[in-house]
Amino acid sequence: MGKKLYVGNLSFTIDANQLSDTFAHCGMVESVNLITDRETGRSKGFAFIEMSSENDAQNAIEKYNGFEMGGRAMNVSEAKPQENRASDGRSPRRGRFSARTGY
């Protein structure tokens, strides 16, 4: 079973192919999900990478946590399970304007 990694503090110029090629030095890369802004398509500076084995993932953490790529030191760690954002009863897309208060 694969292991998902969180990779943060990425340069905005890094793309998914560069990440895949880099992390392939530690083992088989199953997938790369570079997070981008929906409106602009620009990278948000972090990604999730799934490695094929726990051993490959641990090697990648040891090798690339703090590794400089594109002028920035990457943060690499085991990804945490995604939380359900709407579980507290609030709308996930709450803005500043309130119809009740008018501001």
C-alpha positions as CSV (number, residue, x, y, z in Angstrom):
1,M,0.0,0.0,0.0
2,G,1.2,3.5,-0.9
3,K,2.0,6.3,1.5
4,K,0.9,9.9,0.9
5,L,3.3,12.8,1.6
6,Y,2.7,16.5,2.1
7,V,5.3,18.7,0.3
8,G,5.1,22.4,1.3
9,N,7.0,25.6,0.8
10,L,7.3,24.9,-2.9
11,S,8.5,27.6,-5.3
12,F,5.5,28.7,-7.5
13,T,7.6,27.8,-10.6
14,I,7.8,24.1,-9.7
15,D,5.5,21.8,-11.7
16,A,4.1,18.3,-11.1
17,N,6.6,16.7,-13.5
18,Q,9.6,18.2,-11.7
19,L,8.3,16.9,-8.4
20,S,7.7,13.4,-9.9
21,D,11.2,13.3,-11.4
22,T,12.8,14.5,-8.1
23,F,10.9,12.1,-5.8
24,A,11.4,9.1,-8.2
25,H,15.0,9.1,-6.9
26,C,13.6,7.6,-3.7
27,G,11.3,5.0,-5.2
28,M,8.1,4.6,-7.3
29,V,5.9,7.7,-7.4
30,E,2.3,6.7,-7.7
31,S,0.8,10.2,-8.1
32,V,1.5,13.9,-7.7
33,N,-1.2,16.4,-6.9
34,L,0.1,19.9,-7.1
35,I,-2.5,22.2,-5.5
36,T,-3.5,25.2,-7.6
37,D,-5.7,28.2,-7.3
38,R,-9.1,27.5,-9.0
39,E,-9.3,31.0,-10.5
40,T,-5.8,31.7,-11.6
41,G,-4.4,28.2,-12.1
42,R,-1.3,29.3,-10.2
43,S,0.4,26.9,-7.7
44,K,-0.5,27.4,-4.1
45,G,3.0,26.2,-3.1
46,F,2.2,22.8,-1.8
47,A,1.5,19.3,-3.2
48,F,0.6,15.7,-2.2
49,I,2.8,12.9,-3.5
50,E,1.9,9.3,-3.1
51,M,4.8,6.9,-3.0
52,S,4.4,3.2,-3.7
53,S,5.7,1.9,-0.4
54,E,6.1,3.1,3.2
55,N,9.9,2.6,2.8
56,D,10.0,4.8,-0.3
57,A,8.0,7.5,1.5
58,Q,10.3,7.4,4.5
59,N,13.4,7.7,2.2
60,A,11.8,10.7,0.5
61,I,11.1,12.4,3.8
62,E,14.7,11.9,5.0
63,K,16.2,13.0,1.7
64,Y,14.0,15.9,0.7
65,N,12.8,17.6,4.0
66,G,14.7,20.8,4.0
67,F,16.1,20.2,0.4
68,E,16.3,23.4,-1.6
69,M,14.4,23.3,-4.9
70,G,13.6,26.4,-7.0
71,G,15.2,28.6,-4.3
72,R,13.1,27.3,-1.4
73,A,13.6,24.6,1.2
74,M,10.8,22.1,0.9
75,N,8.9,20.8,3.9
76,V,8.2,17.1,3.4
77,S,6.2,15.0,5.9
78,E,3.6,12.3,6.1
79,A,0.3,13.7,4.9
80,K,-2.5,13.9,7.6
81,P,-6.0,12.7,6.8
82,Q,-8.2,15.3,5.2
83,E,-10.6,16.9,7.6
84,N,-14.3,17.5,6.8
85,R,-14.4,21.3,6.6
86,A,-18.2,21.6,6.8
87,S,-18.5,19.4,9.9
88,D,-18.9,22.3,12.3
89,G,-22.2,23.4,10.6
90,R,-20.8,26.4,8.9
91,S,-20.8,27.0,5.2
92,P,-17.3,26.1,3.7
93,R,-17.4,29.3,1.5
94,R,-18.2,31.9,4.1
95,G,-17.4,35.4,3.1
96,R,-17.0,38.7,5.0
97,F,-20.4,40.1,4.0
98,S,-23.3,39.1,6.1
99,A,-26.9,39.6,5.0
100,R,-28.0,39.8,8.6
101,T,-25.6,42.6,9.7
102,G,-25.0,44.2,6.3
103,Y,-21.2,44.1,6.6
